[in-house]
Amino acid sequence: MPDAAGKNRKFDKAKLPSRHTTVGPEHAPHRSYYYAMGLTEEQINQPFVGVATCWNEAAPCNIALSRQAQSAKKGVADTGGTPREFTTITVTDGIAMGHEGMKSSLVSREVIADSVELTMRGHCYDALVGLAGCDKSLPGMMMVMLRLNVPSVFMYGGTILPGKFKGKDVTVVDVFEAVGQHAAGNMSAADLHELECVACPSAGSCGGQFTANTMACVSEAIGLALPGSAGAPAPYESRDAYAEASGRAVMDLLEKNIRPRDIVTLAALENAAKVVAATGGSTNAALHLPAMAHEAGIRFDLDDVAKIFRETPYIADLKPGGRYVAKDLFDVGGVPIVIKTLLDAGILDGSCLTVTGKTLAENHANIVFPKDQDVVRPASNPITPTGGVVGLKGSLAPEGAIVKVAGMKKLTFTGPARCFDCEEQAFAAVVEGRIKEGDVIIIRYEGPKGGPGMREMLSTTAALYGRGMGEQVALITDGRFSGATRGFCIGHVGPEAAVGGPIGLLKDGDMIRIDAAKGTLDVDLSPAELEARRKAWKPRQNNYQSGALWKFAQLVGPAYKGAVTHRGAEAETHVYADI
């Protein structure tokens, strides 16, 4: 039903960006374009709200976004706004994984943010509802909200339903690991084919606590999404109701002039990091949270994230380290029950403002934590007392590194380095059986500059598990890992090899020492030996010397600061919202 109060709202267009295209005789040519698209004079005189989606036919993550956008537009239109739908790209990691296409993944985060920024700036829209489904599109969409600082609401497109294989719930990760099982002769071609046909039965993003669902949890915890909006699977009609509510909410924010930077404070970023740790979320959050902070002019890097991860209890028993998928979390109450128990334990700052116009504590005041389930433990009785993701530092990673320890029993590892200068070399060594128990696989020149693009290594890590070696080896890279990765897999090592970091100086046989309990990552080489190798080291030229990947490599900063490509809010001379 139309909101009568919303329809009767009066917005002063003289204070909104859309005045530059809709107000005054000099803008008659601009208005003529809107008449051409069927808008009425009343609609032209209302605030213009961008409804941005990452809809495409690349993968199930994105296929339901257009449907949900129509509901968001209805919510805007029913409450006094004029919605203007547009789309941006997505590079879907599940399709890009394991080949050169993965170099495009992290770059797409920047392109998503940049393209939404340019669309909003170019057409002078006043507010933004952003819908995203796949890994990099979630942080990309939230980053641009902070960059523009117009009233904004984020909404996740929803998780996929779990597949069923031989009576068990499965996700796409089971298919990746099955490739290793098949290569080792432990799975038939027929079973592999049957698994691939049933693993992904619907629209929606990968079903465990991988990067998409991790960043969906972040959207609620940080206050940019409506409470509960992250949980329902993509096919559920309840998502459409949340989308409509998101459209209504953005008009409330516009009326009250509540902006993303009012919501995403240092305390809100800390809340988000705590929810990632509590749910055993993706290591990629340690890349995306600093990037979001950068857009808001807040200094919040890998060290800050890692400190929070180390101090936060791990309470949600979710894949890949645990037993349950995202739908199971939804079925017992969703992200709000995680937030509720962390609030009750005094772990989260409940005073942070959210897109409801209320605080995080107010939003969750009436949530009752369910006791007849074991998907999420109360914060007072965690799975482990420290977070599912931890930071590491040492002589091999002076700028830091990160590892997901959720579900791991052994937190230390020592072994000889086996060095590979790209993922393909390491993957071949795994599937051909050339990796031995106790080895520490080093994959380098895959960092933000060196890749370029900082690829994820799921194909290699899944193949290790498929061959039954997931617990017997460690893997270290200056690239990234999928949120679906499990085992002793350390990513984001910095400085990266391409700029002369210690990971680029290693040789086969160098002894590597990992202690995730103490947070250390070292190589048994003296400072003098490392310096001698550094002097002998020469930079490498990658194969991307033109185009978007070359451009990214020229601009991108270090992983510990979020692998960002511009100077951020600290360098601003104006904010778009105030043009």
C-alpha positions in Angstrom: 0.0 0.0 0.0 1.3 3.5 -0.8 2.5 5.4 2.3 0.3 8.5 2.6 2.8 10.1 4.9 5.6 9.3 2.5 3.7 10.7 -0.5 3.0 13.9 1.4 6.7 14.4 2.3 8.1 17.7 1.1 11.8 17.6 0.0 13.7 20.8 -0.8 15.1 20.0 -4.3 17.3 23.1 -3.9 19.4 21.1 -1.4 19.6 17.9 -3.4 22.0 16.9 -6.2 19.1 16.3 -8.7 18.4 20.0 -8.8 21.2 20.1 -11.4 19.0 18.1 -13.9 15.4 18.9 -12.9 15.0 22.4 -11.5 14.8 25.7 -13.4 14.3 26.7 -17.0 17.9 26.0 -17.9 17.3 22.3 -17.2 14.4 22.0 -19.7 16.6 19.8 -22.0 17.3 17.5 -19.1 13.7 17.2 -18.1 12.7 16.4 -21.7 14.7 13.2 -21.4 12.7 12.1 -18.4 9.4 12.9 -20.2 10.6 10.7 -23.0 10.8 7.8 -20.5 7.3 8.4 -19.3 7.9 10.3 -16.1 5.3 12.8 -15.0 6.0 16.3 -13.8 5.3 15.1 -10.3 7.9 12.3 -10.5 10.5 14.7 -12.0 9.9 17.0 -9.0 10.6 14.3 -6.5 14.0 13.1 -5.3 15.7 10.7 -7.7 16.9 7.5 -6.1 19.4 5.3 -7.9 18.5 1.6 -7.6 21.8 -0.2 -8.5 22.2 -3.9 -9.0 24.9 -6.3 -10.1 22.4 -8.3 -12.0 23.7 -10.5 -14.8 23.6 -14.0 -16.2 27.1 -15.0 -15.2 26.1 -17.1 -12.2 23.3 -17.9 -9.7 24.6 -15.2 -7.3 23.2 -12.4 -9.4 20.3 -13.8 -11.3 17.6 -12.8 -8.6 18.8 -9.2 -8.2 16.6 -7.7 -11.0 13.5 -9.2 -9.4 14.3 -7.7 -6.1 15.2 -4.4 -7.6 11.6 -4.0 -8.8 10.4 -4.3 -5.2 13.0 -1.8 -4.0 11.7 0.6 -6.7 8.2 0.1 -5.5 9.2 1.0 -1.9 10.9 4.2 -3.2 7.9 5.2 -5.4 5.4 4.5 -2.6 7.1 6.9 -0.2 7.7 10.0 -2.3 10.7 9.1 -4.5 11.4 8.5 -8.1 13.5 5.3 -8.6 16.0 5.1 -11.4 17.3 1.6 -12.0 20.7 0.8 -13.4 23.2 -2.1 -13.3 26.9 -2.6 -13.0 29.2 -5.6 -13.6 30.0 -8.6 -11.5 32.9 -11.0 -11.9 31.6 -14.1 -10.2 34.4 -16.0 -8.3 32.9 -19.4 -8.8 33.2 -19.1 -12.5 36.5 -17.1 -12.5 38.2 -19.5 -10.0 41.2 -21.6 -10.9 42.3 -19.8 -14.1 43.4 -16.4 -15.4 39.8 -15.1 -15.0 40.4 -14.8 -11.2 42.8 -11.9 -11.8 39.7 -9.9 -12.7 37.8 -10.6 -9.4 39.3 -8.1 -7.0 39.6 -5.5 -9.8 35.8 -5.8 -10.2 35.3 -4.5 -6.7 36.9 -1.2 -7.8 35.1 -1.2 -11.1 31.7 -1.7 -9.4 32.3 1.1 -6.9 33.7 3.4 -9.7 30.9 2.7 -12.1 28.1 3.3 -9.6 29.9 6.5 -8.5 30.0 7.7 -12.1 26.4 6.8 -12.8 25.3 8.6 -9.6 27.5 11.6 -10.3 26.6 11.8 -14.0 22.9 11.8 -13.4 22.8 13.7 -10.1 20.8 11.1 -8.1 20.0 12.0 -4.5 20.1 8.6 -2.8 21.0 5.0 -3.4 19.6 1.5 -2.9 22.3 -1.1 -3.8 21.7 -4.8 -4.3 24.6 -7.2 -4.7 25.1 -11.0 -4.7 28.6 -12.2 -5.4 31.8 -11.8 -3.3 33.3 -8.5 -4.5 30.0 -6.9 -5.4 29.0 -6.6 -1.8 32.0 -4.5 -0.6 32.1 -2.7 -3.9 28.5 -1.5 -3.4 29.0 -0.6 0.2 32.3 1.2 -0.6 30.6 3.5 -3.1 27.8 4.4 -0.6 30.5 5.7 1.7 32.3 7.4 -1.1 29.2 9.3 -2.3 27.8 9.7 1.1 24.2 10.1 -0.1 21.5 8.4 2.0 21.9 4.7 1.1 20.6 1.3 2.0 22.4 -1.9 1.0 20.6 -5.2 0.4 22.1 -8.7 -0.2 20.5 -10.8 -2.9 20.4 -13.9 -0.8 22.1 -17.2 -0.4 21.6 -20.3 -2.6 19.7 -23.3 -1.2 21.9 -26.3 -0.2 22.3 -29.1 -2.7 21.7 -32.7 -1.7 24.2 -35.5 -2.6 24.0 -39.0 -1.1 21.7 -37.7 1.7 24.0 -34.8 2.8 23.8 -31.0 2.2 26.5 -29.9 -0.2 27.8 -26.6 -1.6 30.0 -25.7 -4.6 33.0 -26.3 -2.4 32.2 -30.0 -2.3 32.5 -29.9 -6.1 35.9 -28.2 -6.0 37.1 -30.8 -3.5 35.7 -33.6 -5.5 38.0 -32.6 -8.4 40.9 -33.6 -6.1 39.2 -36.8 -5.0 38.6 -37.7 -8.7 42.3 -36.9 -9.6 43.4 -39.2 -6.7 41.2 -42.0 -7.9 38.8 -41.7 -4.9 35.7 -40.6 -6.8 34.3 -42.0 -10.0 33.5 -39.7 -13.0 29.9 -40.7 -12.6 29.7 -39.5 -9.0 31.6 -36.3 -9.9 29.0 -35.6 -12.6 26.1 -36.3 -10.3 27.6 -34.0 -7.7 28.1 -31.1 -10.1 24.5 -31.5 -11.2 22.9 -31.2 -7.7 25.3 -28.9 -5.7 23.8 -25.6 -6.8 20.0 -26.1 -7.0 18.8 -22.4 -7.1 19.6 -18.8 -7.5 21.7 -17.3 -4.8 25.3 -16.9 -3.6 27.5 -19.8 -2.4 25.9 -21.4 0.6 28.5 -21.5 3.4 30.1 -18.7 5.5 32.2 -17.8 2.4 32.9 -14.3 1.3 29.4 -13.4 0.1 27.6 -14.5 3.2 30.4 -13.0 5.4 29.9 -9.6 3.8 26.2 -10.0 4.0 26.6 -10.4 7.8 28.8 -7.3 7.7 26.1 -5.3 6.0 23.7 -5.9 8.9 26.4 -5.6 11.6 27.8 -2.3 10.2 24.3 -0.8 10.0 24.0 -0.3 6.2 21.3 -3.0 5.7 17.9 -3.5 7.4 18.0 -6.0 10.3 17.3 -9.6 9.0 17.6 -8.6 5.4 20.7 -10.8 4.8 19.3 -14.1 5.8 16.6 -15.4 3.5 17.7 -17.5 0.5 17.5 -15.8 -2.9 14.4 -17.7 -4.1 12.3 -16.8 -1.1 9.6 -14.2 -1.6 10.4 -12.6 1.8 13.4 -11.1 0.0 11.0 -9.0 -2.1 9.4 -7.6 1.1 12.8 -6.7 2.5 13.7 -5.0 -0.9 10.5 -3.0 -0.7 11.3 -2.0 2.9 14.8 -1.0 1.8 13.3 1.4 -0.7 11.1 2.9 1.9 14.0 3.1 4.4 16.1 5.1 2.0 13.4 7.7 1.7 13.3 8.0 5.5 17.1 8.5 5.5 16.8 11.1 2.8 14.1 13.0 4.8 16.3 12.8 8.0 19.6 13.4 6.1 21.2 10.4 7.6 24.2 9.4 5.5 26.5 6.4 5.3 29.3 8.1 7.1 27.0 8.8 10.0 26.5 5.1 10.2 29.9 3.6 9.4 32.1 4.9 12.2 35.1 3.2 13.7 32.9 1.5 16.3 30.6 0.2 13.5 33.7 -1.2 11.6 34.8 -2.9 14.8 31.3 -4.4 15.2 31.5 -5.7 11.7 34.9 -7.3 12.3 33.6 -8.9 15.5 30.7 -10.5 13.6 33.1 -11.8 11.0 35.2 -13.4 13.7 32.2 -14.8 15.6 30.8 -16.5 12.5 34.2 -17.9 11.2 33.8 -15.7 8.2 36.0 -15.2 5.2 39.6 -13.9 5.4 38.6 -11.5 2.6 36.8 -9.4 5.1 40.2 -8.3 6.3 40.7 -6.8 2.8 37.2 -5.3 2.4 36.7 -3.7 5.8 39.9 -1.6 5.5 38.8 -0.6 2.0 35.4 0.5 3.3 37.0 2.4 6.1 39.2 4.1 3.5 36.1 5.4 1.7 34.9 7.0 5.0 38.3 8.5 5.9 38.8 6.1 8.8 42.1 4.4 9.4 41.4 0.7 10.0 43.8 -1.7 8.6 44.7 -5.4 8.8 46.3 -5.0 12.2 43.1 -3.5 13.6 41.0 -6.3 12.1 43.4 -9.0 13.3 43.4 -7.7 16.9 39.6 -7.8 16.9 39.6 -11.3 15.4 41.9 -12.5 18.1 39.7 -11.2 20.9 36.3 -12.3 19.7 34.7 -15.6 20.5 33.8 -18.0 17.6 30.1 -19.0 18.0 28.6 -19.9 14.6 29.2 -23.5 13.4 29.1 -22.7 9.7 30.9 -24.2 6.7 33.6 -24.4 5.6 35.0 -25.0 9.1 31.8 -26.1 10.7 28.7 -28.2 9.9 26.0 -25.8 8.7 25.1 -23.7 5.7 23.7 -20.2 5.5 20.1 -21.4 5.2 20.5 -23.2 8.5 21.5 -19.9 10.1 18.5 -18.2 8.5 16.2 -21.0 9.8 17.2 -20.4 13.5 17.0 -16.6 13.3 19.7 -15.3 11.0 22.3 -12.6 11.6 20.1 -10.9 14.3 20.7 -13.8 16.7 24.4 -13.5 16.2 24.3 -9.8 16.9 21.9 -10.3 19.8 24.1 -12.6 21.8 27.2 -10.5 21.1 25.3 -7.4 22.3 24.2 -9.2 25.4 27.8 -10.2 26.1 28.9 -6.6 25.8 31.1 -7.5 22.8 29.3 -5.2 20.3 28.8 -1.4 20.6 25.0 -1.1 20.6 25.0 2.7 20.3 25.9 2.7 16.6 23.4 4.2 14.3 21.8 2.1 11.5 19.7 2.6 8.4 16.5 2.2 10.4 17.4 5.5 12.1 17.7 3.5 15.3 20.8 2.1 17.0 22.0 -1.4 16.7 20.8 -2.1 20.3 17.4 -0.7 19.6 17.0 -2.8 16.4 17.7 -6.0 18.4 16.1 -5.2 21.7 13.2 -7.7 21.1 15.3 -10.5 19.5 15.1 -13.7 21.6 18.1 -15.9 21.2 16.9 -19.5 20.4 18.0 -22.2 22.7 16.8 -25.3 20.9 19.5 -25.2 18.2 23.3 -25.6 17.8 24.0 -23.5 14.7 24.9 -20.5 16.8 26.2 -20.8 20.4 25.6 -18.1 22.9 28.6 -15.8 23.3 28.9 -17.0 26.9 29.5 -20.6 25.6 31.5 -20.3 22.4 33.0 -23.0 20.1 36.4 -21.4 20.8 37.2 -18.3 22.9 38.9 -16.5 20.0 37.8 -15.7 16.5 37.7 -18.1 13.5 40.1 -15.8 11.7 43.5 -14.6 13.0 46.3 -12.3 11.8 49.9 -13.3 11.6 53.1 -11.2 11.5 56.8 -12.0 11.4 59.9 -12.1 9.2 58.0 -13.7 6.3 55.1 -11.2 6.6 56.3 -7.8 8.1 53.0 -6.2 6.9 50.9 -9.0 8.1 49.0 -12.0 6.8 45.8 -13.8 7.7 44.5 -17.3 8.2 41.1 -18.8 8.9 41.4 -21.2 11.9 37.7 -22.0 12.4 37.4 -25.8 12.7 41.2 -26.4 12.8 42.6 -28.5 15.6 46.3 -27.8 15.0 47.5 -24.2 15.1 51.2 -24.6 14.5 53.1 -25.9 11.5 56.8 -26.1 10.6 58.1 -27.3 7.3 60.3 -26.7 4.2 59.2 -24.3 1.5 58.1 -25.5 -1.9 58.1 -22.4 -4.0 55.8 -21.7 -7.0 55.6 -18.4 -8.9 51.9 -18.7 -9.9 48.9 -20.7 -8.9 48.9 -23.0 -11.9 52.3 -24.4 -11.1 51.2 -25.2 -7.5 47.9 -26.7 -8.7 49.7 -29.0 -11.1 52.1 -30.1 -8.4 49.1 -31.0 -6.2 47.1 -33.0 -8.7 50.2 -34.8 -10.0 51.1 -35.9 -6.5 54.4 -33.9 -6.2 53.6 -32.4 -2.8 54.7 -34.3 0.2 53.3 -34.4 3.8 54.9 -31.6 5.8 55.6 -29.3 2.9 54.8 -25.6 3.0 53.5 -24.6 -0.4 54.5 -21.0 -1.4 52.5 -19.4 -4.1 53.9 -15.9 -4.9 53.6 -13.2 -7.5 49.8 -13.4 -7.0 49.5 -10.2 -4.9 47.5 -7.1 -5.9 50.3 -5.7 -8.1 52.1 -9.0 -8.9 49.1 -11.0 -10.2 47.9 -8.5 -10.9 44.6 -8.8 -9.2 45.4 -10.9 -6.1 43.8 -14.2 -7.1 42.0 -16.6 -4.8 43.5 -20.1 -4.5 40.4 -22.3 -3.9 41.1 -24.7 -6.7 44.5 -25.6 -5.2 43.3 -25.8 -1.6 40.3 -27.8 -2.5 42.5 -30.2 -4.6 44.7 -30.7 -1.5 41.6 -31.7 0.6 40.4 -33.9 -2.2 43.7 -35.8 -2.2 43.4 -36.1 1.6 46.3 -33.7 2.3 44.4 -30.8 3.7 45.8 -31.3 7.2 49.2 -32.5 6.2 50.5 -29.4 4.4 50.4 -25.6 4.7 49.9 -23.1 2.0 51.2 -19.5 2.0 50.5 -16.8 -0.6 50.6 -13.1 -1.3 47.3 -13.7 -3.1 44.0 -14.5 -1.4 41.9 -17.4 -0.5 38.2 -18.0 -1.1 36.0 -17.7 1.9 35.3 -21.4 1.2 38.9 -22.4 1.8 39.8 -24.5 4.8 43.0 -25.8 6.3 46.3 -24.1 7.1 46.1 -21.6 4.3 47.7 -18.2 4.9 46.9 -15.3 2.5 47.5 -11.5 2.1 51.2 -11.9 2.9 52.8 -8.5 2.7 54.9 -7.0 1.4 54.0 -9.0 -1.7 56.7 -10.7 -3.9 56.2 -8.2 -6.8 57.6 -5.3 -4.6 60.5 -7.4 -3.1 58.7 -8.8 0.0 60.3 -11.7 1.8 57.9 -14.2 0.2 59.6 -13.4 -3.1 63.1 -14.2 -1.6 62.3 -17.7 -0.5 64.0 -20.8 -2.0 62.9 -24.4 -1.9 63.9 -26.0 1.5 63.8 -22.8 3.5 62.2 -23.7 6.9 58.9 -21.9 7.5 57.4 -21.6 11.0 53.7 -20.8 11.5 52.1 -20.3 14.9 48.5 -19.2 14.6 48.1 -19.3 18.4 50.9 -16.7 18.9 50.1 -14.9 15.6 53.6 -15.4 14.0 54.8 -16.3 10.5 58.6 -16.6 10.1 61.3 -18.1 7.9 64.5 -19.4 9.4 66.8 -17.0 7.6 69.0 -14.3 9.3 68.4 -10.7 8.5 71.8 -10.6 6.7 70.7 -13.5 4.4 67.4 -11.9 3.6 69.1 -8.7 2.8 71.6 -10.4 0.5 68.8 -12.1 -1.3 66.9 -8.8 -1.6 69.9 -7.2 -3.3 70.1 -10.0 -5.8 66.3 -10.0 -6.4 65.0 -8.4 -9.6 61.4 -7.3 -10.3 59.4 -9.3 -12.7 57.2 -8.1 -15.5 53.7 -9.8 -15.7 51.8 -10.5 -18.8 49.3 -7.6 -18.3 50.9 -4.5 -19.7 47.8 -2.8 -20.9 44.1 -2.7 -20.1 42.2 -2.8 -16.8 44.6 -5.2 -15.1 47.6 -3.0 -16.0 45.8 0.1 -14.7 44.9 -1.7 -11.5 48.5 -2.8 -10.9 49.7 0.8 -11.3 47.2 2.2 -8.8 46.7 -0.5 -6.2 48.1 -0.2 -2.7 49.1 -2.9 -0.2 46.8 -5.7 0.9 47.0 -4.7 4.6 45.3 -1.3 3.7 42.6 -3.0 1.7 44.2 -3.0 -1.8 42.6 0.3 -2.7 43.2 2.3 -5.8 42.6 5.9 -4.9 43.4 8.3 -2.1 40.1 8.0 -0.2 38.1 10.4 1.9 41.1 11.8 3.7 42.1 13.5 0.4 38.6 14.8 -0.5 37.9 18.5 -1.2 34.2 17.9 -1.5 31.6 15.1 -0.9 29.3 14.2 -3.8 26.2 14.5 -1.6 26.9 18.2 -1.1 27.3 19.3 -4.7 
